[in-house]
Amino acid sequence: MGSRILLRKTRRIKMLPQAFLNRMESMLGNEYPAFLESYDKDKYQALRLNSIKGDTAQMKEKVPFSLQPVAWAKDGFYYEKDDTPGKHPLHEAGVYYIQEPSAMAPVSYMMWCKKKRQTVRNGS
């Protein structure tokens, strides 16, 4: 019953198929209300600087908006919700690309694993 009240609070939830909501409620159990509430929160927006195009520090200075580092991604940065990096010429030039912060985690983890294996092989 509580989830139905939460459903009325947000238009974003109403756009989701009922079958999906039912499946999520079944899977999440007591965490389902928190899942629904997450749709009312601001999303994190980020971009990844393209290290092939140059030095990250230099590229960061050229970008005309404020960037805050994504903790788990060397070249990942959050930008403010009012910024529009997708409409900037640097985006068209491939200096950076828009990427959801959590999507940066697998590559960072793989790089960490690669370094760890090299360390073990070298006996360090």
C-alpha positions in Angstrom: 0.0 0.0 0.0 2.9 2.4 0.9 4.4 2.0 -2.6 1.1 3.1 -4.2 1.3 6.4 -2.3 4.9 6.9 -3.4 3.8 6.2 -7.0 1.5 9.2 -6.9 4.4 11.5 -5.8 6.4 11.4 -9.0 5.6 11.5 -12.7 8.8 9.6 -13.6 7.5 6.5 -11.8 4.2 6.7 -13.7 6.1 6.3 -17.0 7.5 2.9 -15.9 5.6 -0.2 -16.9 3.6 -1.8 -14.1 5.2 -5.2 -14.7 8.6 -3.6 -14.1 7.5 -2.0 -10.9 6.0 -5.3 -9.7 9.2 -7.2 -10.5 11.3 -4.6 -8.7 9.1 -4.7 -5.6 9.4 -8.4 -5.5 13.2 -8.3 -5.9 13.9 -5.4 -3.5 11.4 -6.2 -0.7 11.9 -3.6 2.1 14.2 -1.6 -0.1 11.6 -1.0 -2.8 10.4 2.4 -1.3 13.9 3.7 -1.4 14.1 2.6 -5.0 11.0 4.6 -5.8 12.2 7.6 -3.9 15.5 7.6 -5.9 13.5 8.7 -9.0 12.7 12.0 -7.2 16.4 12.8 -6.6 18.7 14.7 -8.9 20.8 12.4 -11.1 24.6 12.7 -11.2 25.9 13.8 -14.5 29.5 13.2 -15.6 31.9 13.1 -18.5 35.1 11.3 -19.2 38.0 13.1 -20.7 39.6 11.3 -23.6 43.2 10.7 -22.6 44.1 9.9 -26.2 43.4 13.6 -27.0 46.0 14.8 -24.5 46.9 15.4 -20.9 43.9 15.2 -18.5 45.0 18.3 -16.5 45.4 20.4 -19.6 42.1 19.3 -21.0 40.3 20.0 -17.7 41.5 23.6 -17.9 40.1 24.0 -21.4 36.6 22.8 -20.5 34.5 25.9 -19.8 32.5 24.5 -16.8 33.3 23.4 -13.3 34.4 19.7 -13.0 34.6 17.6 -9.8 36.5 14.3 -9.9 34.7 11.0 -9.9 36.5 9.1 -7.2 36.9 5.8 -9.0 37.7 7.1 -12.5 41.0 8.9 -13.2 39.5 10.8 -16.2 35.9 11.0 -15.0 34.4 14.2 -13.8 31.0 15.4 -12.6 29.5 18.5 -14.1 26.7 20.8 -12.8 23.2 20.1 -13.9 22.9 23.5 -15.6 26.0 22.8 -17.8 25.5 21.5 -21.3 28.7 19.8 -22.3 27.0 17.8 -25.1 26.5 21.0 -27.0 30.1 22.2 -26.8 32.6 22.0 -29.7 35.1 20.1 -27.4 32.5 17.3 -27.2 32.2 17.3 -31.0 36.0 17.2 -31.2 36.1 14.1 -29.0 38.0 15.8 -26.1 35.4 14.2 -23.8 32.3 12.2 -23.9 29.3 12.1 -21.7 29.1 9.0 -19.5 27.1 8.0 -16.5 29.4 7.8 -13.5 28.6 4.2 -12.6 29.5 3.1 -16.1 33.1 4.3 -15.4 33.5 1.7 -12.6 34.1 -1.5 -14.7 37.0 0.0 -16.6 38.6 1.4 -13.5 38.2 -2.0 -11.8 39.7 -3.8 -14.8 42.7 -1.4 -14.8 43.2 -2.0 -11.0 43.1 -5.8 -11.6 45.6 -5.5 -14.4 48.0 -3.5 -12.2 47.6 -6.0 -9.4 48.4 -9.0 -11.7 51.5 -7.2 -12.9 52.6 -6.5 -9.3 52.1 -10.2 -8.4 54.1 -11.3 -11.5 56.9 -9.0 -10.7 57.1 -10.2 -7.1 56.4 -6.8 -5.6 
